[in-house]
Amino acid sequence: MARTPRTDTRRPRRSLWLRTLVVIAVCGTAVGGLAVYRTVSDEAEERPVTTDEASRLALSRLNLYQAAPVGVVLTADEGGGVTVRVEGVVDYRNHRGVGRYRSTGASGPLDHGLIVWDTGGLGLAPDAAGAAAGTTAGAGATAGTSAGADAGGPAWQQAEHVPRQGWSPRSYTADPLDAGLSLVVQLGADRPDNPLLLAQSGARWLGRDRIDGRSYDRFAGPRAQGSAPDGGRSPLTYWVDGDGGLRRVTMRMAGLGTPTTVDFSGHDAAAKLPEAPWLTG
């Protein structure tokens, strides 16, 4: 996407350390099968992942890829009391996302509109008239179709009718939302990671949580060189179920107490990502 001048609202960006982290996280070769899940509910402290857990974590990105287009809800703390929320869908076969963004400050709503993004950057456009700030999708809902469904249609449908010149594109920066969007669009992969490399790179089991009535193991991701001190924990945390399904990812950012959070709501059969934002004319 072309680079344009920065607008005055707080919005998405990417950093060099994140690019390094993603490169390390995606390295790997295809592995066979899913190992049997072992119950570890009697454990209370974090520890290195077992072979079975490393296998499920390694499969999570392939499962996400195969489920695309996938509903996502991303929430980022931009600092200064500003929070940005994006509800949309991501197609991991094309590494593209589309949705609605909404920024909120201490005194209330600041800005909202349509957003498209890929591995190179993002584009913003005004929302359709009437698609206002009141409609949101829960993390367990199909975010791409429910957000704004009663106010101009789903974001992916509206985005298809925005002409190329109607978007304000820009490259990523280092802000939390940009870093989160860049991470989200690269999480899916067409092959599993190498579980041995995940384990050797510092992936750790942190505990078990229930989200929407389902049990998930919480894992610290592998440590990329320079992303954490020796022996430190990765800034990425993953919630993975017994079948290798990825439900949530959080990313800690330096200087911010609240991590960027991404929730996945599963396959969105109705969503069709538009071509217009990525084509000339």
C-alpha beads as a LAMMPS data file, in Angstrom:
LAMMPS data file: protein, C-alpha beads

281 atoms
280 bonds

1 atom types
1 bond types

-500.0 500.0 xlo xhi
-500.0 500.0 ylo yhi
-500.0 500.0 zlo zhi

Masses

1 110.0

Atoms # bond

1 1 1 0.000 0.000 0.000
2 1 1 1.175 3.550 -0.672
3 1 1 2.396 5.753 2.152
4 1 1 0.284 8.796 3.008
5 1 1 0.527 11.511 5.646
6 1 1 -0.470 10.457 9.153
7 1 1 -3.962 11.488 10.295
8 1 1 -4.574 12.901 13.754
9 1 1 -6.340 9.873 15.255
10 1 1 -4.633 7.074 17.168
11 1 1 -4.442 3.963 14.941
12 1 1 -2.447 0.721 13.986
13 1 1 1.487 0.200 13.441
14 1 1 4.507 -2.361 13.390
15 1 1 8.016 -2.599 14.896
16 1 1 11.247 -4.298 13.846
17 1 1 11.368 -6.534 16.893
18 1 1 7.900 -7.872 16.026
19 1 1 9.042 -8.734 12.508
20 1 1 11.940 -10.690 14.019
21 1 1 9.577 -12.432 16.424
22 1 1 7.218 -13.443 13.635
23 1 1 10.060 -14.796 11.498
24 1 1 11.231 -16.995 14.371
25 1 1 7.696 -18.078 15.197
26 1 1 6.857 -19.149 11.662
27 1 1 10.022 -21.137 11.009
28 1 1 9.427 -24.853 10.880
29 1 1 8.677 -27.814 8.691
30 1 1 5.652 -30.016 8.301
31 1 1 5.203 -32.597 11.003
32 1 1 2.961 -35.625 11.072
33 1 1 -0.147 -36.030 13.163
34 1 1 -1.391 -34.619 16.430
35 1 1 -0.079 -36.241 19.589
36 1 1 -2.452 -37.388 22.318
37 1 1 -3.320 -34.633 24.787
38 1 1 -2.150 -35.282 28.327
39 1 1 -4.036 -33.883 31.294
40 1 1 -1.929 -31.610 33.477
41 1 1 -4.659 -30.015 35.587
42 1 1 -2.837 -30.838 38.816
43 1 1 0.043 -28.522 37.896
44 1 1 -0.040 -24.967 39.235
45 1 1 3.261 -23.444 38.091
46 1 1 4.530 -22.662 34.626
47 1 1 6.961 -25.086 33.034
48 1 1 8.426 -26.037 29.647
49 1 1 5.892 -27.490 27.214
50 1 1 5.558 -31.257 26.867
51 1 1 5.895 -32.983 23.495
52 1 1 2.122 -33.206 23.199
53 1 1 1.653 -29.532 24.019
54 1 1 4.349 -28.453 21.572
55 1 1 2.567 -30.469 18.865
56 1 1 -0.771 -28.742 19.532
57 1 1 0.857 -25.312 19.618
58 1 1 2.655 -26.119 16.359
59 1 1 -0.657 -27.059 14.704
60 1 1 -2.560 -23.979 15.866
61 1 1 -1.430 -21.726 13.020
62 1 1 -2.267 -24.339 10.379
63 1 1 -5.731 -24.793 11.900
64 1 1 -6.246 -21.034 11.774
65 1 1 -5.198 -20.975 8.127
66 1 1 -7.599 -23.785 7.232
67 1 1 -10.506 -22.059 9.011
68 1 1 -10.150 -18.812 7.018
69 1 1 -11.877 -16.461 6.610
70 1 1 -11.860 -16.130 10.390
71 1 1 -13.676 -13.635 12.591
72 1 1 -11.361 -11.533 14.782
73 1 1 -11.715 -8.921 17.511
74 1 1 -8.558 -6.955 18.297
75 1 1 -8.278 -4.570 21.240
76 1 1 -5.224 -2.346 21.671
77 1 1 -4.295 0.111 24.420
78 1 1 -2.657 3.039 22.649
79 1 1 -1.671 4.808 25.869
80 1 1 -3.002 8.048 27.260
81 1 1 -6.363 6.460 27.951
82 1 1 -7.012 5.672 24.275
83 1 1 -8.250 2.203 23.302
84 1 1 -8.790 1.025 19.725
85 1 1 -10.984 -1.952 18.862
86 1 1 -11.140 -3.650 15.462
87 1 1 -13.856 -6.172 14.590
88 1 1 -13.521 -7.958 11.281
89 1 1 -12.399 -10.997 9.325
90 1 1 -9.019 -12.230 8.083
91 1 1 -8.320 -14.407 5.039
92 1 1 -5.053 -16.224 5.698
93 1 1 -4.766 -17.491 2.154
94 1 1 -4.317 -13.920 0.949
95 1 1 -3.054 -12.414 4.225
96 1 1 -5.724 -9.713 4.178
97 1 1 -8.112 -8.377 6.772
98 1 1 -11.132 -6.076 6.705
99 1 1 -13.312 -4.704 9.471
100 1 1 -14.425 -1.705 11.480
101 1 1 -12.271 0.206 13.928
102 1 1 -13.396 2.327 16.839
103 1 1 -11.167 4.460 19.055
104 1 1 -12.283 5.537 22.524
105 1 1 -10.695 7.937 24.984
106 1 1 -11.301 8.768 28.621
107 1 1 -14.096 11.149 27.637
108 1 1 -15.807 8.791 25.174
109 1 1 -15.705 7.882 21.442
110 1 1 -13.018 9.525 19.322
111 1 1 -13.244 8.061 15.832
112 1 1 -14.592 5.099 13.869
113 1 1 -14.637 3.789 10.315
114 1 1 -13.676 0.964 7.964
115 1 1 -10.216 -0.576 7.960
116 1 1 -8.395 -2.939 5.592
117 1 1 -4.928 -4.331 6.185
118 1 1 -2.368 -6.777 4.828
119 1 1 1.294 -7.587 5.433
120 1 1 2.435 -4.194 4.092
121 1 1 0.158 -1.729 5.842
122 1 1 -3.407 -0.582 6.307
123 1 1 -6.076 1.619 4.791
124 1 1 -8.838 3.624 6.470
125 1 1 -12.146 4.877 5.087
126 1 1 -15.274 6.508 6.530
127 1 1 -17.996 4.130 7.636
128 1 1 -21.315 4.165 5.825
129 1 1 -23.832 6.715 7.078
130 1 1 -25.634 5.278 10.074
131 1 1 -23.036 2.633 10.906
132 1 1 -22.359 4.252 14.233
133 1 1 -20.572 3.505 17.400
134 1 1 -23.242 1.522 19.158
135 1 1 -22.978 -1.831 17.406
136 1 1 -20.265 -4.224 18.497
137 1 1 -19.628 -7.941 18.231
138 1 1 -18.707 -10.136 21.167
139 1 1 -15.559 -12.208 21.009
140 1 1 -17.631 -15.358 20.617
141 1 1 -19.702 -13.954 17.747
142 1 1 -18.869 -13.848 14.069
143 1 1 -17.280 -10.429 14.170
144 1 1 -17.109 -9.726 10.452
145 1 1 -20.833 -10.124 9.888
146 1 1 -22.412 -9.050 13.152
147 1 1 -20.660 -5.732 13.703
148 1 1 -22.773 -3.098 12.013
149 1 1 -25.064 -5.664 10.391
150 1 1 -28.062 -3.462 11.157
151 1 1 -26.281 -0.279 10.112
152 1 1 -25.192 -0.557 6.501
153 1 1 -24.173 -4.208 6.354
154 1 1 -21.010 -6.046 7.418
155 1 1 -17.696 -4.266 7.050
156 1 1 -16.420 -6.567 4.291
157 1 1 -19.534 -5.798 2.246
158 1 1 -19.232 -2.041 2.705
159 1 1 -15.520 -2.070 1.930
160 1 1 -16.204 -3.616 -1.460
161 1 1 -18.019 -0.443 -2.531
162 1 1 -15.358 2.028 -1.383
163 1 1 -13.359 3.210 -4.442
164 1 1 -9.563 3.061 -4.383
165 1 1 -9.338 6.820 -3.863
166 1 1 -11.708 6.553 -0.902
167 1 1 -9.075 4.820 1.240
168 1 1 -6.316 6.544 3.209
169 1 1 -3.491 3.966 3.109
170 1 1 -0.275 4.038 5.102
171 1 1 2.560 1.792 6.155
172 1 1 2.751 0.297 9.629
173 1 1 4.384 2.094 12.530
174 1 1 5.366 0.863 16.003
175 1 1 2.094 1.717 17.762
176 1 1 0.216 -1.132 19.516
177 1 1 -2.690 -1.313 17.058
178 1 1 -0.416 -1.418 14.004
179 1 1 1.757 -4.051 15.662
180 1 1 -1.356 -6.076 16.500
181 1 1 -2.765 -5.903 12.971
182 1 1 0.582 -6.912 11.494
183 1 1 0.758 -9.859 13.871
184 1 1 -2.842 -10.966 13.242
185 1 1 -2.535 -11.128 9.476
186 1 1 0.579 -13.322 9.729
187 1 1 -0.593 -15.787 12.383
188 1 1 -2.126 -18.312 9.989
189 1 1 0.246 -20.627 8.093
190 1 1 -0.225 -23.278 5.406
191 1 1 1.888 -25.793 7.343
192 1 1 2.477 -26.552 11.001
193 1 1 5.445 -25.182 12.870
194 1 1 8.212 -27.492 14.026
195 1 1 7.248 -28.578 17.589
196 1 1 10.862 -29.364 18.488
197 1 1 11.949 -25.838 17.586
198 1 1 9.036 -24.383 19.557
199 1 1 10.083 -26.287 22.647
200 1 1 13.773 -25.463 22.207
201 1 1 12.989 -21.762 21.707
202 1 1 11.388 -21.354 25.112
203 1 1 7.665 -22.081 24.661
204 1 1 6.137 -22.634 28.116
205 1 1 2.883 -23.911 29.591
206 1 1 1.443 -21.176 31.842
207 1 1 -1.875 -22.606 32.980
208 1 1 -5.384 -23.487 31.893
209 1 1 -8.357 -21.136 31.445
210 1 1 -11.992 -21.375 30.409
211 1 1 -13.269 -19.031 27.710
212 1 1 -16.960 -19.156 26.779
213 1 1 -17.303 -22.484 28.584
214 1 1 -14.403 -24.197 26.800
215 1 1 -11.033 -25.184 28.291
216 1 1 -7.813 -23.767 26.829
217 1 1 -4.158 -24.217 27.689
218 1 1 -2.279 -20.940 27.984
219 1 1 1.203 -20.922 26.451
220 1 1 4.040 -18.433 26.298
221 1 1 5.287 -18.502 22.733
222 1 1 8.834 -19.219 21.584
223 1 1 11.335 -16.463 22.309
224 1 1 12.729 -14.636 19.319
225 1 1 16.289 -13.362 19.573
226 1 1 16.184 -9.911 21.137
227 1 1 12.489 -10.095 22.072
228 1 1 13.080 -11.173 25.684
229 1 1 16.068 -11.360 28.007
230 1 1 17.773 -14.728 28.475
231 1 1 15.334 -16.807 30.467
232 1 1 12.599 -14.190 29.981
233 1 1 9.143 -14.943 28.683
234 1 1 8.004 -14.245 25.133
235 1 1 5.773 -11.170 24.705
236 1 1 3.231 -13.430 22.940
237 1 1 0.765 -15.636 24.837
238 1 1 -1.499 -18.185 23.112
239 1 1 -4.716 -19.901 24.250
240 1 1 -4.993 -23.284 22.471
241 1 1 -7.616 -26.018 22.909
242 1 1 -7.149 -29.791 22.962
243 1 1 -7.438 -29.994 19.159
244 1 1 -4.888 -27.282 18.421
245 1 1 -7.500 -24.573 17.871
246 1 1 -6.290 -21.034 18.546
247 1 1 -8.778 -18.952 20.538
248 1 1 -6.802 -15.956 21.759
249 1 1 -3.408 -14.283 21.452
250 1 1 -2.056 -11.417 23.546
251 1 1 1.026 -9.324 22.882
252 1 1 2.785 -7.269 25.529
253 1 1 4.196 -3.930 24.423
254 1 1 7.011 -2.078 26.175
255 1 1 5.748 0.705 28.414
256 1 1 2.113 -0.411 28.372
257 1 1 0.504 -2.325 31.196
258 1 1 -2.371 -3.685 29.071
259 1 1 -1.386 -6.105 26.264
260 1 1 -2.939 -6.042 22.806
261 1 1 -5.529 -8.838 22.671
262 1 1 -6.812 -10.763 19.661
263 1 1 -9.816 -13.088 19.952
264 1 1 -10.729 -15.517 17.171
265 1 1 -14.366 -16.507 16.680
266 1 1 -13.917 -19.225 14.051
267 1 1 -14.812 -19.639 10.390
268 1 1 -17.098 -16.982 8.868
269 1 1 -18.762 -18.742 5.965
270 1 1 -20.558 -15.610 4.734
271 1 1 -17.526 -13.310 4.554
272 1 1 -15.959 -12.414 1.227
273 1 1 -13.012 -10.063 1.410
274 1 1 -13.146 -7.293 -1.191
275 1 1 -10.541 -6.839 -3.899
276 1 1 -11.008 -3.089 -4.360
277 1 1 -8.730 -1.863 -1.558
278 1 1 -5.794 -3.779 -3.053
279 1 1 -6.332 -2.966 -6.719
280 1 1 -5.589 0.160 -8.733
281 1 1 -8.335 2.144 -10.441

Bonds

1 1 1 2
2 1 2 3
3 1 3 4
4 1 4 5
5 1 5 6
6 1 6 7
7 1 7 8
8 1 8 9
9 1 9 10
10 1 10 11
11 1 11 12
12 1 12 13
13 1 13 14
14 1 14 15
15 1 15 16
16 1 16 17
17 1 17 18
18 1 18 19
19 1 19 20
20 1 20 21
21 1 21 22
22 1 22 23
23 1 23 24
24 1 24 25
25 1 25 26
26 1 26 27
27 1 27 28
28 1 28 29
29 1 29 30
30 1 30 31
31 1 31 32
32 1 32 33
33 1 33 34
34 1 34 35
35 1 35 36
36 1 36 37
37 1 37 38
38 1 38 39
39 1 39 40
40 1 40 41
41 1 41 42
42 1 42 43
43 1 43 44
44 1 44 45
45 1 45 46
46 1 46 47
47 1 47 48
48 1 48 49
49 1 49 50
50 1 50 51
51 1 51 52
52 1 52 53
53 1 53 54
54 1 54 55
55 1 55 56
56 1 56 57
57 1 57 58
58 1 58 59
59 1 59 60
60 1 60 61
61 1 61 62
62 1 62 63
63 1 63 64
64 1 64 65
65 1 65 66
66 1 66 67
67 1 67 68
68 1 68 69
69 1 69 70
70 1 70 71
71 1 71 72
72 1 72 73
73 1 73 74
74 1 74 75
75 1 75 76
76 1 76 77
77 1 77 78
78 1 78 79
79 1 79 80
80 1 80 81
81 1 81 82
82 1 82 83
83 1 83 84
84 1 84 85
85 1 85 86
86 1 86 87
87 1 87 88
88 1 88 89
89 1 89 90
90 1 90 91
91 1 91 92
92 1 92 93
93 1 93 94
94 1 94 95
95 1 95 96
96 1 96 97
97 1 97 98
98 1 98 99
99 1 99 100
100 1 100 101
101 1 101 102
102 1 102 103
103 1 103 104
104 1 104 105
105 1 105 106
106 1 106 107
107 1 107 108
108 1 108 109
109 1 109 110
110 1 110 111
111 1 111 112
112 1 112 113
113 1 113 114
114 1 114 115
115 1 115 116
116 1 116 117
117 1 117 118
118 1 118 119
119 1 119 120
120 1 120 121
121 1 121 122
122 1 122 123
123 1 123 124
124 1 124 125
125 1 125 126
126 1 126 127
127 1 127 128
128 1 128 129
129 1 129 130
130 1 130 131
131 1 131 132
132 1 132 133
133 1 133 134
134 1 134 135
135 1 135 136
136 1 136 137
137 1 137 138
138 1 138 139
139 1 139 140
140 1 140 141
141 1 141 142
142 1 142 143
143 1 143 144
144 1 144 145
145 1 145 146
146 1 146 147
147 1 147 148
148 1 148 149
149 1 149 150
150 1 150 151
151 1 151 152
152 1 152 153
153 1 153 154
154 1 154 155
155 1 155 156
156 1 156 157
157 1 157 158
158 1 158 159
159 1 159 160
160 1 160 161
161 1 161 162
162 1 162 163
163 1 163 164
164 1 164 165
165 1 165 166
166 1 166 167
167 1 167 168
168 1 168 169
169 1 169 170
170 1 170 171
171 1 171 172
172 1 172 173
173 1 173 174
174 1 174 175
175 1 175 176
176 1 176 177
177 1 177 178
178 1 178 179
179 1 179 180
180 1 180 181
181 1 181 182
182 1 182 183
183 1 183 184
184 1 184 185
185 1 185 186
186 1 186 187
187 1 187 188
188 1 188 189
189 1 189 190
190 1 190 191
191 1 191 192
192 1 192 193
193 1 193 194
194 1 194 195
195 1 195 196
196 1 196 197
197 1 197 198
198 1 198 199
199 1 199 200
200 1 200 201
201 1 201 202
202 1 202 203
203 1 203 204
204 1 204 205
205 1 205 206
206 1 206 207
207 1 207 208
208 1 208 209
209 1 209 210
210 1 210 211
211 1 211 212
212 1 212 213
213 1 213 214
214 1 214 215
215 1 215 216
216 1 216 217
217 1 217 218
218 1 218 219
219 1 219 220
220 1 220 221
221 1 221 222
222 1 222 223
223 1 223 224
224 1 224 225
225 1 225 226
226 1 226 227
227 1 227 228
228 1 228 229
229 1 229 230
230 1 230 231
231 1 231 232
232 1 232 233
233 1 233 234
234 1 234 235
235 1 235 236
236 1 236 237
237 1 237 238
238 1 238 239
239 1 239 240
240 1 240 241
241 1 241 242
242 1 242 243
243 1 243 244
244 1 244 245
245 1 245 246
246 1 246 247
247 1 247 248
248 1 248 249
249 1 249 250
250 1 250 251
251 1 251 252
252 1 252 253
253 1 253 254
254 1 254 255
255 1 255 256
256 1 256 257
257 1 257 258
258 1 258 259
259 1 259 260
260 1 260 261
261 1 261 262
262 1 262 263
263 1 263 264
264 1 264 265
265 1 265 266
266 1 266 267
267 1 267 268
268 1 268 269
269 1 269 270
270 1 270 271
271 1 271 272
272 1 272 273
273 1 273 274
274 1 274 275
275 1 275 276
276 1 276 277
277 1 277 278
278 1 278 279
279 1 279 280
280 1 280 281
